[in-house]
């Protein structure tokens, strides 16, 4: 086959794949991307949510979840700051506040201690753990407690096999998708009793990651620049204290005869929808400041705020739109649950 015909065939296949993905009902795709187990919520081929579930090994010892109990090694105890520093896996450290250790337990450097995850690592801060464990909430709790005295460092006393179901239900509403598709048998077996709409994809030659161009999806979901259909774009920047999003007109050019204010409002309304999509897609939380294109009319500014409130109502996390400051910046907050996507991917 000639190069011209080959290129034409590739373009045609690419077009057909795009049409197929665009016409599909919303679904959750769970697969291995570069050694990480990742779930994508896709609607019409477009992502609206991504969450990292762990390593490609379902029970990767480096991936700890909220229901797990692991034997941690106490690396150091700092009474002046009221905390101990622990290792829960080789090369993985955590923070254990002394007030989260039972009063009848004395801890020193070199000790082994059963702990549970209290909160995930976020924005450069270590994962936080607790040693206050209610064993009555676990199967064979008494036997589990006795077993904890005989395990070595980094051993799992209890590994919660329901963590996939719990994570999926936390980040995706079941009403948002019609099915879950995975090409990993271990994931299929883990979830099949909890979801009757899960399907095992078996084409090994053309896996889900390739079928849905998921590496490209991740690249776009971590890029600072996000283009809008109108030719404008968002520029997303993370800082220690907040996330700042700048709305730029970019290549946007108003239609002939359209007044500038109406044109800028239309760009801002489109940007508002994309801002809300990106907050969820990237799991951006905390304080968010958005610098929209300046609007003179108070009525237009109110329309923009209403658009933000309407779009953010679809989020699985609570989003608050505080208003517009004297400098014309929109203040928002989004509830913190799990680290942002760029940290999950590290």
Secondary structure, 3 states (H helix, E strand, C coil): CCHHHHHHHHHHHHHHHHHHHHHCCCEEEEEEECCEEEEEEEECCEEEEEEEEEECCCCCCCCCCCCCEEEEEEEEEECCCCEEEEEEECCEEEEEEHHHCCCCCCCCCCCEEEEEEEECCECCECEEEECCCCHHHCCCHHHHHHHHHHCCCCCEEECCCCHHHHHHHHHCCHHHCCEEEECCHHHHHHHCCCCCCEEECCCCCCCHHHHCCHHHHHHHHCCCEEECCCCCEEEEEECCCCEEEEEECCCCCCCCCCCHHHHHHHHHHHHHHHHHHHHHHCCCCEEEEEECCCCCCHHHHHHHHHHHHHHHCCCCCCEEEEEECCCCCEEEEECCCCCCHHHHCC
